[in-house]
Amino acid sequence: MKLLWRVLCILVLLAQAVFGNWWNLAAPRSVSDSGNSSAETITTLHKENCHRLEFLVERQKQLCTLSDKMIQVLQTGAEQAIEECQYQFRNSRWNCSTVSSPNSTDIFGGVIRYKSREAAFVHALSAAALTHAVARACSRGELNECSCDSRVRKRTPRHWQWGGCSEDIRYGEMYSRDFIDSKEDKNTDEGIMNLHNHEAGRRAVRSRMQRVCKCHGMSGSCSVRVCWRRLPQLRAVGDALITRYEGASHVKVVERKRGKNIRKLRPLHADMKKPNKTDLVYLEDSPDYCEPNEELGILGTRGRTCNRTSVGLDGCRLLCCGRGYQTRVRDHEEKCRCRFVWCCRVICDLCRSKRDHHVCN
């Protein structure tokens, strides 16, 4: 029971971080620890806690109760999304930093309130990470409603056959779409933008599914190849989405009246390319990330380490926003002159050197 309580508390923080302000909730008020750890008791407790999450819409509460392992799966997706976001933005002015403030229910502060390209990336990555986590949990047998994807075996390839355990991307997409999209209002500009970016994130996972094969036959003849579909690494999805982020489309919402009002995303200017379903879209320019903004939870770039020789985003000229930088000399230690000693260990010397360290003013 104590483990479930800790998981719920962690999930509150992580879900707020990844899914914007979706789970603006307080942890369950009380959880009794009677010492009874039967499966039936844990399942009942899990369902009660799902329904106590008052800031979930009803559909999300229903999806939360599908399996007593679902909270752990959601937690995994949230952790991976935060880690991937911080990796992809590690050299940018906004480095996907998290803040802890009693005045904010969003671990990203107010940055995601802007309908900016950073918000577009976070929403796309959150949908992709949940798709990925659920599909992987299916193949591992952690969820009751899914397992391996048997539908791919209905195909009849000529020189190989389906087998093994294909990871169920369809169920992962369906759960992600049902859970994440249910909180968005498709009648608002922000809702239309977020729904588009959610789908772009899911498509980034699907399009990178890999076919993996193993040979069978006498003496390695590979007379039969058994193949299955495997999820990509989330890093590959993150790499794809950061490329989409860099080329994100600035759009506006327009109304088309054809019997009924239809609201669509269109390029901000007529000479811009119309975004497709895999592109990220945003409605507002990004806030200034150079200077601290306590209200938005922006930390600024003062004190950030920069690369003096780089002309990229991590370079001192761009990262320091024209304020200049200081160079400090720091002692650096690393293992060197390593050698193998029979048997069986490696011995290394400890080498010391001085290195320049550049810090933004």
Number of C-alpha atoms within 10 A of each C-alpha: 17 11 8 18 18 11 14 20 14 16 21 18 21 24 25 19 26 28 23 23 21 18 23 18 17 14 17 16 7 8 13 9 10 7 8 10 11 8 10 10 11 15 17 12 16 24 17 15 22 21 18 16 20 16 15 20 15 14 12 19 20 14 14 22 19 17 17 21 17 19 19 19 22 20 21 19 25 27 19 22 29 21 13 21 23 17 15 16 17 15 18 17 23 20 18 21 16 16 18 13 13 7 8 16 21 28 23 23 25 19 23 24 14 18 21 20 24 25 26 29 27 27 28 30 33 28 33 30 30 29 28 29 23 28 30 23 23 23 19 14 12 18 19 13 10 18 20 22 20 15 11 14 15 8 9 10 9 6 9 16 16 22 16 17 16 27 26 26 26 14 19 27 24 14 18 25 18 14 20 19 19 16 18 15 13 15 10 12 17 18 16 17 26 27 22 23 28 26 22 27 32 27 20 25 27 20 12 16 16 14 12 14 17 13 14 13 10 9 7 9 9 13 12 16 16 16 19 21 21 19 20 16 13 20 16 12 23 24 15 15 27 18 12 21 21 12 13 20 22 22 21 18 18 15 12 11 9 7 6 8 10 12 17 14 20 19 19 17 11 8 7 12 12 16 16 11 14 19 23 33 31 28 22 14 12 15 15 12 20 19 14 14 16 13 11 18 21 25 19 20 23 19 13 17 20 24 19 16 10 12 11 13 17 21 19 26 20 19 28 25 19 12 14 15 22 14 14 11 10 11 10 11 11 10 11 12 9 11 11 10 9 7 6 6 8 10 12 12 11 11 11 12 9 11 12 13 16 20 21 21 15
